[in-house]
Amino acid sequence: MAHGTSATGIRLLGISGSIRRNSNCTAVLRSLQPLLPAPATIELFALDDVPIYNADLDGDAPPAAVARLKDAIAQADGLVLCSPEYNYGMPGVLKNAIDWASRPGFASPLKGKPALVITASPGTAGGVRAQAQIRDALAATLARPVVRQHVAIANVNARLRDGQLVDEATLDFVRAALADLLEEIALLDKAALGAAVRR
Ligand SMILES: Cc1cc2nc3c(=O)[nH]c(=O)nc-3n(C[C@H](O)[C@H](O)[C@H](O)COP(=O)(O)O)c2cc1C
């Protein structure tokens, strides 16, 4: 994994499961930076240009947007995925991105990567039915979905104003989830350091 230290900062990568211009999920991700403690930063990676997965195009020289996605994941200390639920599951755009990023199998940039999963919906279930699918797909890649209460933001459009998350209770819940992600990153860094010392 990329090593997040206090000297270099902790770099998070936000990936939205919606490529719609006025996406609620992207708005949630754009609201996260102020919730993070100073050494941590978050950048977003837009999936707009990632083509449909085709193993014929995969390998050492994948399509440019795929190479950028994999590089961004490799450089990040942790991921924050925010996704809608489409027909009770994860949108194809997100599954497609996970599929590209998952190669080579069990040795991809996703391996060992801590990932906080957020779902959001204008509906009352907050997209929670997509959570298990997203977590399962991440687990298949050997990424590390953060184990905690699900972050499923119901009535999300009512909690946003001018493209920013403004609902205080939601902000508090998401802040706690981000703290869990940072804790997971710190634990993994410590474990890696311990392993290096024992070697
Ligand atoms: C194909 C499709 C399927 C959808 N299925 C669900 C669903 O199962 N559950 C739900 O809560 N919302 C569903 N919605 C509504 C989305 O949650 C809503 O469009 C949401 O705003 C999309 O996320 P975004 O704002 O980040 O683009 C669906 C929308 C589309 C386009």
The ligand as a Tripos MOL2 file, in Angstrom:
@<TRIPOS>MOLECULE
LIG
   31    33     1     0     0
SMALL
NO_CHARGES

@<TRIPOS>ATOM
      1 C1        -31.4650    2.6860  -13.2080 C.3       1 LIG1
      2 C2        -31.8110    3.2680  -11.8690 C.ar      1 LIG1
      3 C3        -32.1720    2.4150  -10.8570 C.ar      1 LIG1
      4 C4        -32.4400    2.9300   -9.5780 C.ar      1 LIG1
      5 N1        -32.7210    2.0680   -8.5660 N.ar      1 LIG1
      6 C5        -32.8250    2.5400   -7.3000 C.ar      1 LIG1
      7 C6        -32.9600    1.6490   -6.2060 C.ar      1 LIG1
      8 O1        -33.0130    0.4560   -6.3390 O.2       1 LIG1
      9 N2        -33.0190    2.1890   -4.9640 N.ar      1 LIG1
     10 C7        -32.9570    3.5450   -4.7510 C.ar      1 LIG1
     11 O2        -32.9790    3.9660   -3.6020 O.2       1 LIG1
     12 N3        -32.8430    4.4060   -5.7740 N.ar      1 LIG1
     13 C8        -32.7690    3.9450   -7.0360 C.ar      1 LIG1
     14 N4        -32.6240    4.7990   -8.0820 N.ar      1 LIG1
     15 C9        -32.6430    6.2350   -7.8230 C.3       1 LIG1
     16 C10       -31.2310    6.7250   -7.5110 C.3       1 LIG1
     17 O3        -30.9450    6.4480   -6.1550 O.3       1 LIG1
     18 C11       -31.1770    8.2250   -7.7520 C.3       1 LIG1
     19 O4        -31.3390    8.4640   -9.1310 O.3       1 LIG1
     20 C12       -29.8990    8.8240   -7.2400 C.3       1 LIG1
     21 O5        -30.0250   10.2170   -7.2230 O.3       1 LIG1
     22 C13       -28.7130    8.4330   -8.0980 C.3       1 LIG1
     23 O6        -27.5120    8.8320   -7.4820 O.3       1 LIG1
     24 P1        -26.7530   10.1520   -7.9060 P.3       1 LIG1
     25 O7        -27.6160   11.3340   -7.4740 O.co2     1 LIG1
     26 O8        -25.4640   10.1040   -7.1830 O.co2     1 LIG1
     27 O9        -26.6170   10.1420   -9.4010 O.co2     1 LIG1
     28 C14       -32.3750    4.3290   -9.3550 C.ar      1 LIG1
     29 C15       -32.0250    5.1640  -10.4210 C.ar      1 LIG1
     30 C16       -31.7440    4.6530  -11.6560 C.ar      1 LIG1
     31 C17       -31.3270    5.5930  -12.7620 C.3       1 LIG1
@<TRIPOS>BOND
     1     1     2 1
     2     2     3 ar
     3     2    30 ar
     4     3     4 ar
     5     4     5 ar
     6     4    28 ar
     7     5     6 ar
     8     6     7 ar
     9     6    13 1
    10     7     8 2
    11     7     9 ar
    12     9    10 ar
    13    10    11 2
    14    10    12 ar
    15    12    13 ar
    16    13    14 ar
    17    14    15 1
    18    14    28 ar
    19    15    16 1
    20    16    17 1
    21    16    18 1
    22    18    19 1
    23    18    20 1
    24    20    21 1
    25    20    22 1
    26    22    23 1
    27    23    24 1
    28    24    25 2
    29    24    26 1
    30    24    27 1
    31    28    29 ar
    32    29    30 ar
    33    30    31 1
@<TRIPOS>SUBSTRUCTURE
     1 LIG1         1 GROUP 0 **** ****
